[in-house]
Amino acid sequence: MANLELVFTEIFISLSIMFLLILGVFKKDSSKLIYNSSLIVLLIAAVITLNETLGIEKMLLFNGSFIIDYLSSFMKIMVLLSTFLVLTISSNYLKIFKIFKIEYPILILSSVLGMMIMISSNDLIVFYMGLELQSLALYVLATFNRDQLKSSEAGLKYFVLSALSSGLLLYGCSLIYGFTGSTNFNLIANQLNDSEYALTFGIVFILVGLAFKISAVPFHMWAPDVYEGSPTSVTLFFTMVPKIAALTIFIRFLYVPFLSLIEQWQMIIIFLSIASMLFGAIAAIGQTNIKRLIAYSSISHVGYALAGLATGTNDGIQTSVIYITIYIIMNLGLFSCLLMMKRNNEYYESIEDLSGLSKNHPLLSLSLLVILFSLAGIPPLAGFFAKFYIFKSVLEQSMYFLAIVGLLSTVVAAFYYLRIIKIMYFDKEKEKYDTDHNLWLKFSLTATTLMILTYVVFPSQLIELVARINII
């Protein structure tokens, strides 16, 4: 029963999904009720996680296959709050596109449940179960707008390529089980002496599968098409929430069973980091669609987060968590701006549609200016500190080449962010956008802009929160 108390968040979300699904079937026109109920479920789940598990240093449940510690609690709260904000700011978008249906919030909750299981997994089977629950819901979400050909294409591409990566990942899991005789992370760590080199094959296959899930180069090929084709609210969810769970499983997988094999996996992570930073920065230059540009930008940002993990230190893990937290805040603000680009119930996604935005919508363009400068890493905004912490932890481990590549890719990335700012402030203005926005959308944009601007005044708050994460 003590075990069940500590997984009450997951049990509560599971029961809520089943209840809402039954409610949706038997009650007609219940879309709004189920949507609002989903928001309440997410908030209650966040409160339960905060009360039940945040104070626990470390506890293993279910024969060591499920772990509750500060990292899992912190990441779960991030997942729940991020999903809550995604749902609140995208309700108008769903209504306009006539996809405000009961299945949408239920699929989001199912994906969140998968992520919660992933975050706390201490066993390859539990991890894979969480990953597939998350992915199956995401396949359907990508293709949710069936009236648009691009959305159907996005869902199909994501499904086919993700199925391939899942196969590779599962093959890696089977190799590790074959060589060590266990799927538990702690037991695997105890069995490493006899089969170090043989295990490298399993590690490589699993890292390939995980790299696909976070769209790291060279397993990024799905991201631009899926981001562009999916409904914007789904793209927002893709950009933010699954990356939290994927980063956590990277930390768990590399630092718990295979920390002693750091020489085998460190070069792989460094390669993924360098390739993602460079390719993401260069490929984004020629983009004309904002969602495609965000896809390449997210590939680049994933590279920075991986650079922290490549250090093999606890400090590196903490800087990666700080980076992903600030990245989520910036992305939430960026998509809030994108969801405000609406005219006569039509949403605009082209970079050219931002032309002269500052003349008609000065406050919106100012917020977008702050967010883009932060994404580019311009001081003294939050994005600058996120990169600074990463480069500091990398340089402390004398990984100079990785730091130099990171700095160069930051300079390249600044070009396309500055180009958008130039279009907003110096090009000829277009017709005004609608101003009848959702209150949550306005709140989200205002809050994220203020957080990015004022982070320089209160940097220690986030550092202190993350400093309690202790894996090694």
Buried (B, 14 or more C-beta within 10 A) or exposed (E): EEEEEBBBBBEBBBEBBEEBBEBBEEEEEBBEBBBEBBBEBBEBBBEBBBEBBBEBEEBBBEEBBBBBBBBBBBBBBBBBBBBBBBBBBBBBBBBEBEBBBBBBBBBBBBBBBBBBBBBBBBBBEBBBBBBBBBBBBBBBBBBBBEEBEBBBBBBBBBBEBBEBBBEBBBBBBBBBBEBBEBBBBBBBBEBBEEBBEEBBBBBBBBBBBBBBBBBBBEBBEBBBBBBBBBBBBBBBBBBBBBBBBBBBBBBBBBBBBBBEBBEBBBEBBBBBBBBBBBBBBBBBEEBEBBBBBBBBBBBBBBBBBBBBBBBBBBBBBBBBBBBBBBBBBBBBBBBBBBBBBBEEEEBBBEBEBBBBBBBBBEEBBBBBBBBBBBBBBBEEBBBBBBBBBBBBBBBEBEBEEBBBBBEEBBEBBBEBBBBBBEBBBEBEEBEEBEEEBBEBBBBBBBBBBEBBBEBEEEBEEBBEBBBBBEBE
